[in-house]
Amino acid sequence: MKTLLPLLAVFLLAAACRQTEPPPPPPPVQDPPAQGPLLLGQEGFSLKFQQTLPEFGAQVYVGPRDGAWRDYMTQLNPADPRTSYYAISMLRLREGRVEVWAQDLSPTKVYGGRRFRWVYPFRLDDSGFPPRLVFPDGPVSFEALPEFPWGDAAPTDDRVRGYLRTVSVGGAFQACIRQDWQPNPSRPLIDKGLWGEVFMMGGEMQPAQPGQPNYLVTYLWQDGVYEGSPKGDGAGTFSLGPTNSDQTYLDGRAHSAVMISKSYGTGRVRQAWEGRWFRAYNRGYGAYDDPAAPGGVRCEFGEGWRVEEVTDPEQVGLLEAYEESFRSGPIHPDVDYYARPSLNPKLCPTAWRRPGGTCEAG
């Protein structure tokens, strides 16, 4: 017994030595930097997206300052150091705001796995040359969110991509170019004047069935005259200028545009904005020779781009008749490109309608 007691003491001492220290407590949950995960810059005439907080995944949207509508831009993936480049017309407007809906998806949950929304104001400064993106154009606001409007899915989940989008085409990007300019060697020369381009996205990138892409169709009228029906799947652009190849006005006249668009909604996940018609419009924009202006060019931007949904049954029926005529023929006379028809007054923007059923389309 006397022999066992010392052995027991040695055993207990060895067991005590083998006990490990408790793991350190997890680091305290931090608040993310107020500037958020997006650094948006300009290179030539392209947008440059950079993810600055690798812990976050996010969806990025754009719209007017007042938040009247929201269009989808792109996605930020966690731990992705790549810089992405897009057409500058992805901004949709000369002045507006970019919204980033983000979640901490890092393994360590340094920000507590929480959800946030950042809002960045922006504007294009084209008072001199070359045009310069101001981002952010003022304080960046952000808030912690208890949940996303779409539920628990991460913002990088394909099922909720573009979920917060509210329109099919949100407007057009226009810039005053003070002198002939080639922003980079791979881009054609841009003539001086008022440059315009429309950026559009069809919606869900992967179709429900192979060989059936999700198209977005846009009927375009400029100065009240039908200019065609650009259609694209995925992301694409089309000219808001005198021709498809010339995107710049410098003719001393005011111009107008009406775009009526609908996504076919054939993607894997149908979103609420798809399958509905939206009208974007502006009038009074143009460019003028003016020796007193920088570069001798004075640009006017009109009343500003507005967007409204087309819900009147008669108007919707007319637009669907246009679609059916392209599918089965003959082409409806309202959209016969070679006949150069005028905008049907029934499709006139609400703000431009006058008594007697006339339309002041500019």
C-alpha positions as CSV (number, residue, x, y, z in Angstrom):
1,M,0.0,0.0,0.0
2,K,2.9,2.3,0.9
3,T,4.3,1.7,-2.6
4,L,1.0,2.4,-4.3
5,L,0.5,5.8,-2.8
6,P,3.6,7.4,-4.3
7,L,2.7,5.9,-7.7
8,L,-0.8,7.3,-7.4
9,A,0.6,10.7,-6.6
10,V,2.9,10.5,-9.7
11,F,0.0,9.5,-11.9
12,L,-2.2,12.4,-10.7
13,L,0.6,14.8,-11.2
14,A,1.2,13.5,-14.8
15,A,-2.5,13.8,-15.6
16,A,-2.5,17.4,-14.3
17,C,0.4,18.2,-16.5
18,R,-1.3,16.7,-19.5
19,Q,-4.3,19.0,-19.1
20,T,-4.3,21.7,-21.9
21,E,-5.2,25.3,-21.5
22,P,-8.8,26.2,-22.6
23,P,-8.9,27.6,-26.2
24,P,-8.7,31.3,-26.4
25,P,-12.1,33.1,-26.7
26,P,-13.0,34.1,-30.3
27,P,-12.1,37.6,-31.3
28,P,-14.7,40.2,-30.6
29,V,-17.1,40.9,-33.5
30,Q,-16.0,43.9,-35.4
31,D,-17.9,46.5,-37.3
32,P,-16.7,46.8,-41.0
33,P,-15.1,49.9,-42.3
34,A,-17.6,52.6,-43.2
35,Q,-16.4,52.7,-46.8
36,G,-17.5,49.2,-47.3
37,P,-16.3,46.4,-49.7
38,L,-16.4,48.3,-53.1
39,L,-13.8,50.4,-54.7
40,L,-15.2,51.7,-58.0
41,G,-12.9,53.5,-60.4
42,Q,-12.5,54.6,-64.0
43,E,-9.8,53.5,-66.5
44,G,-10.2,55.2,-69.8
45,F,-13.9,54.9,-70.4
46,S,-14.3,51.7,-68.5
47,L,-15.5,51.0,-64.9
48,K,-13.1,49.2,-62.6
49,F,-14.6,47.1,-59.8
50,Q,-12.4,46.0,-56.9
51,Q,-13.4,44.0,-53.8
52,T,-11.7,45.7,-50.8
53,L,-13.0,43.5,-47.9
54,P,-12.4,39.8,-48.8
55,E,-14.7,38.6,-46.0
56,F,-17.8,39.8,-47.9
57,G,-19.9,38.5,-50.7
58,A,-22.3,41.1,-52.2
59,Q,-24.7,42.1,-54.9
60,V,-24.2,45.5,-56.5
61,Y,-27.0,47.7,-57.8
62,V,-27.3,51.2,-59.3
63,G,-30.1,53.7,-59.5
64,P,-31.1,57.4,-59.2
65,R,-30.3,59.3,-56.0
66,D,-33.9,59.2,-54.8
67,G,-34.0,55.4,-55.1
68,A,-37.0,55.4,-57.4
69,W,-35.7,52.3,-59.2
70,R,-32.9,49.9,-59.0
71,D,-30.9,48.0,-61.7
72,Y,-28.5,45.1,-61.2
73,M,-24.7,45.6,-61.8
74,T,-22.6,42.7,-60.7
75,Q,-21.6,40.4,-57.8
76,L,-18.7,40.6,-55.5
77,N,-17.3,37.3,-54.4
78,P,-15.4,36.7,-51.1
79,A,-11.7,36.3,-51.2
80,D,-11.6,37.3,-54.9
81,P,-8.7,39.7,-55.5
82,R,-9.4,40.1,-59.2
83,T,-10.2,43.5,-60.7
84,S,-13.2,43.5,-63.1
85,Y,-13.8,45.9,-66.0
86,Y,-17.2,46.8,-67.5
87,A,-18.6,49.4,-69.9
88,I,-19.0,52.8,-68.2
89,S,-22.6,52.8,-69.3
90,M,-23.2,50.2,-66.7
91,L,-23.8,53.2,-64.4
92,R,-27.0,53.8,-66.3
93,L,-27.0,57.5,-65.3
94,R,-24.6,60.4,-65.1
95,E,-25.5,60.8,-61.4
96,G,-27.0,58.4,-59.0
97,R,-26.1,55.9,-56.3
98,V,-24.6,52.5,-56.1
99,E,-26.0,50.1,-53.5
100,V,-24.0,47.1,-52.1
101,W,-26.0,44.4,-50.2
102,A,-23.3,42.3,-48.5
103,Q,-22.8,39.6,-46.0
104,D,-19.7,38.4,-44.0
105,L,-19.1,35.0,-45.5
106,S,-15.6,34.5,-44.0
107,P,-14.7,31.2,-42.1
108,T,-13.8,33.2,-39.0
109,K,-16.9,35.5,-39.1
110,V,-14.8,38.5,-38.1
111,Y,-17.9,40.7,-38.7
112,G,-20.2,38.2,-37.0
113,G,-21.6,36.8,-40.3
114,R,-23.8,39.9,-40.4
115,R,-25.6,41.5,-43.3
116,F,-25.1,45.1,-44.4
117,R,-26.1,47.6,-47.0
118,W,-23.8,50.4,-48.2
119,V,-25.0,53.3,-50.4
120,Y,-22.4,55.3,-52.4
121,P,-23.4,58.5,-54.3
122,F,-21.6,59.0,-57.6
123,R,-21.6,61.5,-60.5
124,L,-19.7,62.0,-63.7
125,D,-17.7,65.2,-63.9
126,D,-17.4,66.1,-67.6
127,S,-17.0,69.8,-67.2
128,G,-13.4,69.4,-68.4
129,F,-11.5,66.7,-70.2
130,P,-11.3,63.8,-70.0
131,P,-14.6,62.9,-68.2
132,R,-14.0,61.8,-64.6
133,L,-16.0,59.6,-62.4
134,V,-16.4,61.0,-58.8
135,F,-16.9,58.0,-56.5
136,P,-18.0,58.4,-53.9
137,D,-19.6,61.8,-54.4
138,G,-20.2,62.5,-50.7
139,P,-20.6,60.5,-47.5
140,V,-21.1,56.7,-47.8
141,S,-24.0,55.5,-45.7
142,F,-24.3,51.9,-44.3
143,E,-26.5,50.0,-42.0
144,A,-26.6,46.5,-40.4
145,L,-29.6,44.5,-41.6
146,P,-31.4,41.9,-39.6
147,E,-32.1,40.0,-42.8
148,F,-32.1,40.4,-46.6
149,P,-35.4,41.0,-48.5
150,W,-34.9,37.7,-50.2
151,G,-34.5,35.7,-47.0
152,D,-31.5,33.6,-45.7
153,A,-29.6,32.9,-48.9
154,A,-26.2,34.4,-49.2
155,P,-26.0,37.3,-51.7
156,T,-23.7,35.1,-53.9
157,D,-26.4,32.4,-54.3
158,D,-27.4,32.2,-57.9
159,R,-31.0,31.8,-56.9
160,V,-31.2,35.4,-55.7
161,R,-29.0,37.1,-58.2
162,G,-30.6,40.4,-59.2
163,Y,-33.5,39.8,-56.8
164,L,-33.7,43.5,-55.8
165,R,-33.8,44.8,-59.4
166,T,-37.0,46.7,-60.1
167,V,-36.7,47.6,-63.9
168,S,-35.7,46.0,-67.2
169,V,-33.8,49.1,-68.5
170,G,-33.1,51.9,-66.1
171,G,-31.9,54.8,-68.3
172,A,-29.0,55.8,-70.5
173,F,-25.5,57.0,-69.7
174,Q,-24.6,60.3,-71.4
175,A,-21.3,62.2,-71.2
176,C,-20.0,65.4,-72.7
177,I,-16.8,64.7,-74.7
178,R,-14.8,67.9,-75.1
179,Q,-12.5,66.7,-77.8
180,D,-12.0,63.7,-80.0
181,W,-10.8,60.9,-77.7
182,Q,-9.5,57.4,-77.9
183,P,-9.7,56.2,-74.2
184,N,-7.5,53.2,-74.9
185,P,-5.8,51.6,-77.9
186,S,-8.5,48.9,-78.3
187,R,-11.4,51.3,-78.4
188,P,-12.5,53.3,-81.5
189,L,-12.2,57.0,-81.5
190,I,-15.0,58.9,-79.7
191,D,-16.0,62.1,-81.5
192,K,-16.5,65.2,-79.4
193,G,-20.1,66.0,-78.5
194,L,-22.8,64.4,-76.4
195,W,-22.0,60.6,-76.2
196,G,-24.7,58.2,-75.2
197,E,-25.0,54.4,-74.6
198,V,-27.6,52.1,-73.0
199,F,-26.5,49.1,-70.9
200,M,-29.0,46.2,-70.6
201,M,-29.1,42.8,-69.0
202,G,-31.4,40.0,-69.9
203,G,-31.6,38.6,-66.4
204,E,-30.6,35.1,-65.2
205,M,-27.6,34.2,-67.2
206,Q,-28.2,30.4,-67.5
207,P,-31.4,29.4,-69.3
208,A,-34.0,27.0,-68.0
209,Q,-33.4,24.9,-71.1
210,P,-30.3,24.6,-73.2
211,G,-30.4,26.8,-76.3
212,Q,-33.0,29.1,-74.9
213,P,-31.2,32.2,-73.6
214,N,-33.1,34.8,-71.5
215,Y,-33.5,37.7,-73.9
216,L,-34.3,41.3,-73.1
217,V,-36.0,43.2,-75.9
218,T,-36.0,47.0,-76.1
219,Y,-38.1,49.0,-78.6
220,L,-36.3,52.3,-79.2
221,W,-37.7,55.6,-80.6
222,Q,-35.4,58.6,-81.0
223,D,-36.9,62.0,-81.8
224,G,-40.2,60.2,-82.1
225,V,-39.1,57.9,-84.8
226,Y,-38.7,54.1,-84.5
227,E,-35.0,53.1,-84.4
228,G,-35.1,49.4,-84.0
229,S,-35.3,46.7,-81.5
230,P,-32.0,45.7,-79.9
231,K,-32.1,42.4,-78.2
232,G,-29.5,40.7,-76.0
233,D,-29.0,37.8,-73.7
234,G,-26.7,38.4,-70.7
235,A,-25.2,41.9,-70.7
236,G,-24.9,44.2,-73.7
237,T,-25.0,47.8,-74.9
238,F,-26.5,49.8,-77.7
239,S,-26.0,53.3,-79.0
240,L,-28.0,56.3,-78.0
241,G,-26.7,58.5,-80.8
242,P,-27.4,59.3,-84.4
243,T,-26.6,55.7,-85.6
244,N,-25.6,52.4,-84.2
245,S,-21.9,53.2,-85.0
246,D,-22.0,56.9,-84.1
247,Q,-22.9,57.4,-80.5
248,T,-22.2,61.2,-80.4
249,Y,-24.4,64.1,-81.2
250,L,-23.0,67.5,-82.1
251,D,-25.7,69.0,-84.4
252,G,-27.1,71.9,-82.4
253,R,-30.5,70.3,-81.9
254,A,-32.4,68.9,-78.9
255,H,-33.2,65.2,-79.0
256,S,-35.5,62.7,-77.3
257,A,-35.6,59.0,-76.7
258,V,-38.2,56.5,-75.5
259,M,-37.2,52.9,-74.7
260,I,-39.8,50.2,-73.8
261,S,-38.3,47.0,-72.6
262,K,-39.2,43.5,-71.3
263,S,-37.2,40.5,-70.2
264,Y,-38.5,37.2,-71.5
265,G,-37.9,35.6,-68.1
266,T,-36.7,32.2,-69.3
267,G,-33.9,31.9,-66.7
268,R,-33.7,29.1,-64.1
269,V,-35.1,31.5,-61.4
270,R,-37.8,33.9,-62.5
271,Q,-37.5,37.3,-60.8
272,A,-40.3,39.7,-60.1
273,W,-39.3,42.4,-62.6
274,E,-39.1,39.9,-65.5
275,G,-42.0,39.5,-68.0
276,R,-43.2,43.1,-67.4
277,W,-42.8,46.1,-69.6
278,F,-40.9,49.3,-68.5
279,R,-40.6,52.6,-70.3
280,A,-37.5,54.8,-69.9
281,Y,-37.5,58.3,-71.5
282,N,-35.8,61.7,-71.7
283,R,-36.0,64.7,-74.0
284,G,-34.2,67.9,-74.5
285,Y,-30.6,66.6,-74.6
286,G,-28.1,67.5,-77.3
287,A,-24.7,69.2,-78.0
288,Y,-23.9,72.6,-79.5
289,D,-20.9,74.4,-80.8
290,D,-20.1,77.1,-78.3
291,P,-16.8,78.9,-78.3
292,A,-17.4,80.0,-74.7
293,A,-17.7,76.4,-73.4
294,P,-14.8,74.1,-72.5
295,G,-13.5,72.6,-75.7
296,G,-16.0,74.6,-77.7
297,V,-18.8,72.1,-76.8
298,R,-21.9,72.8,-74.8
299,C,-24.0,69.8,-73.7
300,E,-27.5,69.8,-72.5
301,F,-28.9,66.7,-70.7
302,G,-32.6,67.4,-71.0
303,E,-35.3,66.7,-68.4
304,G,-33.5,63.7,-67.0
305,W,-34.2,60.0,-67.4
306,R,-37.4,58.7,-65.9
307,V,-38.7,55.2,-65.7
308,E,-42.3,53.9,-65.4
309,E,-44.0,50.6,-65.7
310,V,-46.4,50.0,-68.6
311,T,-49.4,48.4,-67.1
312,D,-52.3,49.8,-69.2
313,P,-53.9,46.7,-70.9
314,E,-54.2,48.5,-74.3
315,Q,-50.5,49.5,-74.3
316,V,-49.4,46.0,-73.1
317,G,-51.5,44.4,-75.8
318,L,-49.9,46.7,-78.5
319,L,-46.4,45.8,-77.3
320,E,-47.3,42.1,-77.3
321,A,-48.6,42.5,-80.8
322,Y,-45.2,43.9,-81.8
323,E,-43.6,40.8,-80.3
324,E,-46.0,38.4,-82.1
325,S,-45.4,40.1,-85.4
326,F,-41.7,39.4,-85.1
327,R,-42.3,35.8,-84.3
328,S,-44.9,35.0,-86.9
329,G,-45.1,38.0,-89.3
330,P,-46.1,40.2,-91.0
331,I,-44.1,42.9,-89.1
332,H,-46.4,45.3,-87.4
333,P,-46.4,48.7,-89.1
334,D,-45.4,50.5,-85.9
335,V,-42.1,48.6,-85.8
336,D,-41.3,48.4,-89.5
337,Y,-37.7,49.7,-89.3
338,Y,-37.5,50.6,-93.0
339,A,-40.8,52.6,-93.0
340,R,-39.4,54.8,-90.1
341,P,-42.8,55.0,-88.3
342,S,-43.5,57.4,-85.5
343,L,-44.1,56.5,-81.9
344,N,-47.7,55.3,-81.5
345,P,-49.3,58.0,-79.2
346,K,-50.8,55.2,-77.1
347,L,-47.2,54.4,-75.9
348,C,-46.4,58.0,-75.1
349,P,-44.7,58.5,-71.7
350,T,-47.2,59.7,-69.1
351,A,-45.5,63.1,-68.6
352,W,-45.6,63.9,-72.4
353,R,-49.2,63.2,-73.1
354,R,-51.4,66.1,-74.1
355,P,-55.2,66.5,-74.5
356,G,-56.6,65.0,-77.6
357,G,-54.3,61.9,-77.4
358,T,-51.2,63.7,-78.8
359,C,-47.7,63.1,-77.6
360,E,-44.9,65.7,-77.3
361,A,-42.0,63.3,-78.0
362,G,-39.6,66.1,-78.8
